[in-house]
Amino acid sequence: MSLLEAGLPFDAVGTTIDFQCGSGLKAINLAGNLIKSGQRKLIIVGGSESTSLAPNKQYNPKDYRYKGKDIFFKRAQFSPYSIGDPDMIEGAENTAKYCGITRKDMDIWALQSHIKALESRDKNKLEDIICGIQTDKKFIKEDENIRKKPSLKLIERAMPILNRHGTITAGNTCSTNDGAALIIMASEDIVQKYNLRPQAVWIGGESAGVDPNLFPLGAIAASEKLLKLKNLKIADIDLMEINEAFAVKVLAFLKHFNYPKYRINVFGGAIAYGHPYGASGGIIMLHLLEALKDRNKEVGMAAVGVAGGLGEAAIIERCD
């Protein structure tokens, strides 16, 4: 529907991907493989999400999960109950306990995310990739979720969401937002034919599966597979972008790879900007592109841990 609404011709083919938080990054990887195989020459990829307009969802009355005409569910089932189908908060709590990550560590990371995002906005670091939108009431030209005065005390004041002994709070977790991202990927001959100026080369992408009860670790698993596939080491990656749905996801990655904190999510992450599910994969890729230019670095990797125990990762190399 979106391509027709945009005025593209009827013979343009569109595909909708449902890969939850990893949808945008999955679209990039699928497009990269299609172009690399020669099946396509140019593909517009990205994603969009409007959580504010999400419809009420209800099971069919014939389904055993149906609870009544006025009872709705917030999300679909991601894994068999026999294995475990945790809520996102529960999965994050499981991961924090499994990896030995403390509430204090998560709160401090959340604060840093807001500080980096605020600084990036004030210095217009992302202005080249932000497209303003005119609504009925105002013109929106910047992310609205970033805290104007980040405070560790305010973050520490947030109560645990799952139970009073928990570590995951609204302060160290992203909010759900509306958003969209768009990226054009093309073959080398198309770039030359139309005299385009590419910002980066897609090196490759990879998917991975993990225990659904520890789904945030999907970003680690996908990154490991991709590094092995491309015969690279984590030290070869100059900058990283991880979808920051929870602070624990990034901290688990840092702990596993012993990766330098200053080289990951350099403009802040989803804790500060928000998390529009379908768009987030495209957003972190755009942030990665801008970060490589800003820091004059060459190789970057983006990764997402996905609900249901999945992961997606992609590596790019900046063009001169």
C-alpha positions as CSV (number, residue, x, y, z in Angstrom):
1,M,0.0,0.0,0.0
2,S,2.8,2.5,0.9
3,L,4.4,2.3,-2.5
4,L,1.1,3.0,-4.3
5,E,0.4,5.8,-1.9
6,A,3.8,7.2,-2.8
7,G,2.9,7.3,-6.4
8,L,5.1,4.5,-7.7
9,P,3.9,2.6,-10.8
10,F,1.7,-0.5,-10.6
11,D,4.5,-2.8,-11.7
12,A,6.7,-1.8,-8.7
13,V,6.7,-4.8,-6.3
14,G,6.4,-4.3,-2.6
15,T,6.9,-6.8,0.3
16,T,5.8,-6.4,3.9
17,I,8.1,-8.0,6.5
18,D,7.0,-9.0,10.0
19,F,10.2,-9.6,11.9
20,Q,9.1,-7.6,14.9
21,C,12.0,-5.3,16.2
22,G,14.3,-6.6,13.4
23,S,12.0,-5.9,10.5
24,G,13.9,-2.8,9.2
25,L,17.3,-4.5,9.4
26,K,15.9,-7.7,7.9
27,A,14.6,-5.7,5.0
28,I,18.1,-4.2,4.5
29,N,19.7,-7.7,4.5
30,L,17.1,-9.2,2.2
31,A,17.5,-6.3,-0.2
32,G,21.3,-6.6,-0.1
33,N,21.1,-10.3,-1.0
34,L,18.7,-9.7,-3.8
35,I,20.9,-7.0,-5.3
36,K,24.1,-9.1,-4.8
37,S,22.5,-12.0,-6.6
38,G,21.5,-9.9,-9.6
39,Q,17.8,-10.3,-9.1
40,R,17.2,-6.6,-8.4
41,K,19.1,-3.5,-9.3
42,L,17.5,-0.9,-6.9
43,I,15.4,-1.4,-3.8
44,I,13.8,1.1,-1.4
45,V,14.0,-0.4,2.1
46,G,13.0,0.7,5.6
47,G,10.1,0.4,7.9
48,S,7.4,2.3,9.7
49,E,5.3,1.9,12.9
50,S,2.5,3.8,14.6
51,T,2.0,2.4,18.0
52,S,-0.3,5.3,18.9
53,L,-2.7,4.0,16.2
54,A,-2.3,0.3,16.8
55,P,-5.6,-1.5,16.5
56,N,-7.1,-3.6,19.3
57,K,-6.3,-7.2,18.7
58,Q,-8.6,-10.1,19.5
59,Y,-8.6,-13.9,19.0
60,N,-11.2,-15.5,16.9
61,P,-14.0,-17.0,19.1
62,K,-13.1,-20.4,17.8
63,D,-9.6,-20.0,19.2
64,Y,-9.0,-21.5,22.7
65,R,-7.2,-18.3,23.6
66,Y,-10.4,-16.2,23.1
67,K,-11.4,-14.7,26.4
68,G,-14.5,-12.6,25.4
69,K,-15.6,-9.9,23.1
70,D,-14.3,-7.1,25.2
71,I,-10.9,-8.6,26.0
72,F,-8.0,-7.8,23.8
73,F,-4.4,-8.9,23.7
74,K,-1.3,-6.6,23.2
75,R,1.0,-8.9,21.3
76,A,1.0,-12.2,19.4
77,Q,2.5,-15.4,20.8
78,F,6.2,-15.6,19.8
79,S,7.2,-19.0,21.0
80,P,5.5,-22.2,22.4
81,Y,4.4,-22.0,25.9
82,S,6.2,-25.3,26.6
83,I,9.5,-23.5,25.9
84,G,8.5,-20.1,27.3
85,D,6.9,-17.1,25.7
86,P,8.0,-14.3,28.1
87,D,6.8,-10.8,27.9
88,M,9.5,-8.4,26.8
89,I,10.1,-7.1,30.3
90,E,10.4,-10.7,31.6
91,G,12.9,-11.6,28.9
92,A,14.9,-8.5,29.8
93,E,14.9,-9.4,33.5
94,N,16.0,-13.0,32.6
95,T,18.9,-11.6,30.6
96,A,20.0,-9.2,33.3
97,K,20.1,-12.1,35.8
98,Y,21.8,-14.5,33.4
99,C,24.5,-12.0,32.5
100,G,25.0,-10.5,36.0
101,I,24.0,-7.0,35.0
102,T,22.8,-4.7,37.8
103,R,20.1,-2.1,38.0
104,K,22.7,0.5,38.6
105,D,24.6,-0.4,35.4
106,M,21.4,-0.2,33.4
107,D,20.3,3.2,34.9
108,I,23.7,4.7,34.2
109,W,23.6,3.5,30.6
110,A,20.1,4.9,30.2
111,L,21.3,8.3,31.4
112,Q,24.2,8.2,29.0
113,S,21.9,7.4,26.2
114,H,19.8,10.5,26.9
115,I,22.9,12.7,27.3
116,K,24.4,11.5,24.0
117,A,21.1,12.0,22.2
118,L,20.6,15.5,23.6
119,E,24.1,16.5,22.6
120,S,23.6,15.1,19.2
121,R,20.4,17.0,18.7
122,D,21.9,20.2,20.0
123,K,24.8,19.9,17.6
124,N,22.5,18.8,14.7
125,K,24.4,15.6,14.2
126,L,21.4,13.8,12.6
127,E,19.8,16.7,10.7
128,D,20.8,15.2,7.3
129,I,18.7,12.0,7.9
130,I,15.7,13.6,9.6
131,C,12.7,14.5,7.5
132,G,10.2,16.9,9.2
133,I,6.5,16.1,9.2
134,Q,3.6,18.6,9.2
135,T,0.8,17.5,11.4
136,D,-2.6,19.2,11.9
137,K,-1.2,21.1,14.9
138,K,2.5,21.6,14.3
139,F,5.6,20.9,12.3
140,I,7.7,18.1,13.9
141,K,11.4,18.3,12.9
142,E,13.2,16.5,15.8
143,D,12.7,13.5,18.0
144,E,10.3,14.3,20.8
145,N,11.3,11.6,23.3
146,I,14.7,12.9,24.3
147,R,14.8,14.3,27.8
148,K,15.7,17.9,28.0
149,K,17.4,17.6,31.4
150,P,18.6,14.0,31.9
151,S,18.9,13.1,35.5
152,L,20.2,9.9,37.1
153,K,18.0,10.6,40.2
154,L,14.9,10.6,38.1
155,I,15.9,7.3,36.4
156,E,16.7,5.7,39.7
157,R,13.3,6.8,41.1
158,A,11.5,4.6,38.5
159,M,9.9,1.5,40.1
160,P,10.6,-2.0,38.7
161,I,7.9,-3.0,36.2
162,L,7.7,-6.8,36.8
163,N,8.0,-7.0,40.6
164,R,9.5,-5.1,43.5
165,H,12.7,-7.1,43.2
166,G,13.1,-6.4,39.5
167,T,15.8,-4.4,37.7
168,I,13.9,-3.4,34.6
169,T,12.2,0.0,34.9
170,A,10.6,2.6,32.6
171,G,13.9,4.5,33.1
172,N,16.2,1.9,31.6
173,T,13.7,0.8,29.0
174,C,12.7,2.4,25.7
175,S,9.3,3.8,25.1
176,T,7.1,2.7,22.1
177,N,6.8,5.4,19.5
178,D,5.7,6.3,16.0
179,G,8.4,6.5,13.4
180,A,9.6,5.6,9.9
181,A,12.9,5.1,8.1
182,L,13.8,4.9,4.5
183,I,17.0,3.8,2.7
184,I,17.8,3.3,-1.0
185,M,20.0,0.4,-1.9
186,A,21.4,-0.1,-5.5
187,S,23.8,-2.2,-7.5
188,E,27.1,-0.8,-8.7
189,D,26.0,-0.4,-12.3
190,I,22.9,1.6,-11.2
191,V,25.1,3.9,-9.1
192,Q,27.4,4.5,-12.1
193,K,24.5,4.9,-14.6
194,Y,22.7,7.6,-12.6
195,N,25.9,9.1,-11.1
196,L,24.7,8.4,-7.6
197,R,26.8,9.1,-4.5
198,P,26.6,6.1,-2.2
199,Q,27.3,6.6,1.5
200,A,28.3,3.0,2.3
201,V,28.6,-0.5,0.9
202,W,26.5,-3.3,2.4
203,I,29.1,-6.0,3.3
204,G,26.6,-8.7,4.5
205,G,23.9,-9.7,6.9
206,E,23.0,-12.6,9.1
207,S,20.2,-14.0,11.3
208,A,20.4,-16.1,14.4
209,G,18.2,-17.9,16.9
210,V,18.5,-18.0,20.7
211,D,16.5,-19.1,23.7
212,P,13.2,-17.0,23.6
213,N,13.5,-16.5,27.3
214,L,16.7,-14.6,26.7
215,F,15.8,-12.9,23.5
216,P,18.0,-9.8,24.0
217,L,21.0,-12.1,23.4
218,G,19.9,-12.4,19.7
219,A,21.9,-9.4,18.9
220,I,25.0,-11.1,20.2
221,A,24.3,-14.4,18.3
222,A,23.6,-12.7,15.0
223,S,26.8,-10.6,15.3
224,E,28.9,-13.6,16.1
225,K,27.6,-15.5,13.0
226,L,28.1,-12.5,10.8
227,L,31.7,-11.9,12.0
228,K,32.5,-15.5,11.4
229,L,30.9,-15.5,8.0
230,K,32.9,-12.5,6.9
231,N,36.1,-13.7,8.6
232,L,36.2,-10.7,10.8
233,K,36.8,-10.0,14.5
234,I,34.9,-7.6,16.8
235,A,38.0,-5.5,16.9
236,D,37.5,-4.9,13.1
237,I,34.2,-3.1,13.8
238,D,34.9,0.6,14.3
239,L,31.4,1.5,15.5
240,M,28.3,-0.4,16.6
241,E,24.6,0.4,16.7
242,I,22.3,-1.9,18.7
243,N,18.6,-1.4,19.0
244,E,18.4,-0.2,22.6
245,A,15.0,-1.6,23.6
246,F,16.5,-2.3,27.0
247,A,19.8,-1.1,28.5
248,V,20.5,-4.7,29.4
249,K,20.6,-5.6,25.7
250,V,23.5,-3.3,25.0
251,L,25.3,-4.0,28.3
252,A,25.1,-7.8,27.6
253,F,26.7,-7.2,24.2
254,L,29.5,-5.0,25.7
255,K,30.2,-7.6,28.3
256,H,30.2,-10.6,25.9
257,F,32.5,-9.0,23.3
258,N,34.5,-6.7,25.7
259,Y,33.7,-3.9,23.2
260,P,34.5,-0.3,24.1
261,K,31.5,1.6,25.4
262,Y,32.4,4.8,23.5
263,R,32.1,3.0,20.1
264,I,28.5,1.9,20.5
265,N,25.3,4.0,20.0
266,V,27.4,7.1,19.8
267,F,24.4,9.4,19.3
268,G,22.3,7.7,22.0
269,G,19.8,4.8,21.4
270,A,16.2,3.9,21.6
271,I,16.0,4.6,25.3
272,A,16.3,8.2,24.4
273,Y,14.8,8.3,20.9
274,G,12.0,5.7,21.4
275,H,11.4,2.4,19.6
276,P,9.0,2.3,16.6
277,Y,9.3,-1.5,16.1
278,G,9.1,-1.8,12.4
279,A,11.3,1.3,11.8
280,S,14.0,0.8,14.4
281,G,16.3,-1.4,12.2
282,G,16.4,1.2,9.5
283,I,16.9,4.0,12.1
284,I,19.9,2.4,13.7
285,M,21.4,1.8,10.2
286,L,21.0,5.5,9.4
287,H,22.5,6.5,12.8
288,L,25.4,4.2,12.0
289,L,26.0,5.8,8.6
290,E,26.1,9.3,10.2
291,A,28.3,8.1,13.1
292,L,30.9,6.6,10.6
293,K,31.0,10.0,8.8
294,D,31.1,12.0,12.0
295,R,33.9,10.0,13.6
296,N,35.7,9.4,10.3
297,K,35.5,5.6,10.7
298,E,35.2,2.9,8.0
299,V,33.4,-0.2,9.2
300,G,30.2,-0.4,11.2
301,M,27.8,-3.1,12.4
302,A,24.1,-2.8,13.4
303,A,22.4,-5.5,15.4
304,V,19.0,-6.2,16.9
305,G,17.7,-8.7,19.4
306,V,14.2,-9.8,18.4
307,A,11.2,-11.0,20.4
308,G,10.8,-14.8,20.1
309,G,14.5,-15.5,20.4
310,L,15.8,-14.1,17.1
311,G,18.6,-11.8,16.1
312,E,19.7,-9.8,13.0
313,A,22.9,-8.1,12.2
314,A,24.4,-6.2,9.2
315,I,27.9,-4.8,8.4
316,I,28.6,-1.8,6.2
317,E,31.7,0.0,5.0
318,R,31.7,3.7,4.5
319,C,32.4,5.1,1.1
320,D,35.0,7.9,0.7
